[in-house]
Amino acid sequence: FERARRYNYPLSCAMIDVDYFKSINDTYGHPFGDYVLKELALIMQRHFRTTDLIFRYGGDEFVALFPGTDPAGAHLACEYLQEKVAQYDFSYQSASHKVSLTIGISGILDKEAHNYRDFIKTTDSALYKAKQKRGCIVVWGQEGEAVAVGTKQ
């Protein structure tokens, strides 16, 4: 974060939420839910660049950092991820389920991102907006509001 700010280098962050994950765990059990999270991590590793960083952020959320990428570029990468995940059949033992993702994105050049905590906060705000619809992507704008909303389903 600090290097990107210092050199005015683009950096985007995406928070990726598995839609209705609690119901997946409740319906199929926690081993299936664990399988979904592991498979999703592998899908992200295969479809994001090797320079992108992917972290599990909490229960059913992941964070992806896109160095050298503005929010529009992160939006394209996340749309591609949504398409790949929508096509994927999550099958484990005798259970099978389709999964959709809700994603919030922000960029380091956002006026509200003064430090890495603010950067995460604006990304989380974008995810919060996206969760109001589910299955979509919201990009946080320069003026502290959702500026791009895309629905993939």
N, C-alpha and C positions, 0 to 999 in steps of 0.2 A: 504494500500500500504506500509506504513512505517513498520508495523509489519512484513509483508511478507518479505520485504527487510532485516530487522534486523535479522530475524531468518532463512533466506535463505529458505523460505517457498514458495512452488509453488502457483502462482496466475495467472490466465489467464483472458483476457478480449476479448469479442467479440462485434463487432459492426454489427448490423443486420439491413439491409435495405430492405424495401418492394419494389420489382421491379415494375417499371412503375406506382408508386402510383399516380402521377399527372394525368395520363390518367384514372385511376380508379375514381378519384374525378371528372374529366371532363365528363366522360361517365355516371356515376351513381349518381353524386352529393356528396356534403360534408357529409350529414348524413350517406351515405353508407361508405364513407371513414373513418368516425369516428367509425362506427361499425367494420370495418376491423381491425383498430388499437386496439380496445377494445378486440375483439376476439383473435387477435394475442397475446396480453398480457396474456389472460387467458390460451391459449395453452402453452405459455412458462412457466407459473406458474405450469401447470399440468405436463409438461414433463421435466423440469429441477429440480434439487434437491432443497429441502427446504432451504439449506444453500447457494444456488446461489442467487445473487442479480440481479434484472432486473429493468432497468430504461428506461423511454422514454427520448431519447437524443435530439431529434428535430423532426420536421415534420413527417417523415416516418421512422425514425431510432430509434433503441433501443440499449442499451448497457447492456450486461450481464457480471457479474464478477463471476468467478469460483474459489473460495478459495480452496486451497489444490489440484489444478488441473493444470497439465502442458498443453501446447498448444495441444499436441496430444489428451489428454483427452477432452479438450474443442472442438476440431475438431469432435470427435465422438459424443459428445452431440449435436453439431450444425448440423451434418449430420442427426441425428435422428429428430431434430426439422424440418429440411427441408422436410424430408419424411412425417411427420405428417401434416405439413402445405400444402404440395402438395396434400394430400388425402382429405383435409378439403374443404367442399363446403361452401363458405362464402355467405350465403343467408340472405337477409334483405328486408322485404316487398316483392316487386315483382322482385327484382334484385338478381342475383346470379353470382358469379365470382370466378375463381380459382386464387390463389396467389402464387408467388414464392419469394424466399429470396436470397439475396446476402450477404455474411458474410465475414468479415475480423477478424482475430484473432492474438493476440500477447501474449507473456508471460512475466512475471515480471523479469525473469532471463535473458532476452534479454540484450545484452551489451549496447544497446542504451537507455534502460529504467532507467535513473538515478533518475528520480522523477516521480510523478504521471502524470505530463504534458507530459513527454516523453513517458510514458506508453500509454496514450491516443493517442499521435501522431503516434506511431508505429502501433497501432491498426487501426487508421484512414488510414494510408498508405496502410495497408493490404486490407482494404475495398476499397480504391481507385483502387488498382490493380484488385480486384475481380469485380468491376463494369465495367471494360473493357470487361468482358465476360458476366456478368449477370448470376444469378442462380447458382453461384459457391461459394466455400469457399477458401480463401487464408490465409495461416498461415505465419506470418512474422518470419523470421529466425534470428539466432544468428548474422549473418553478415549483417543485414540490407537489406534483400531482401526476396522476396516471395519464400518460400521453399516447400510449399505443396499447390497444387491447386487441388481441387476436384469439379467435376461438377455433380450435381444431377438434372436430369430432365427426 
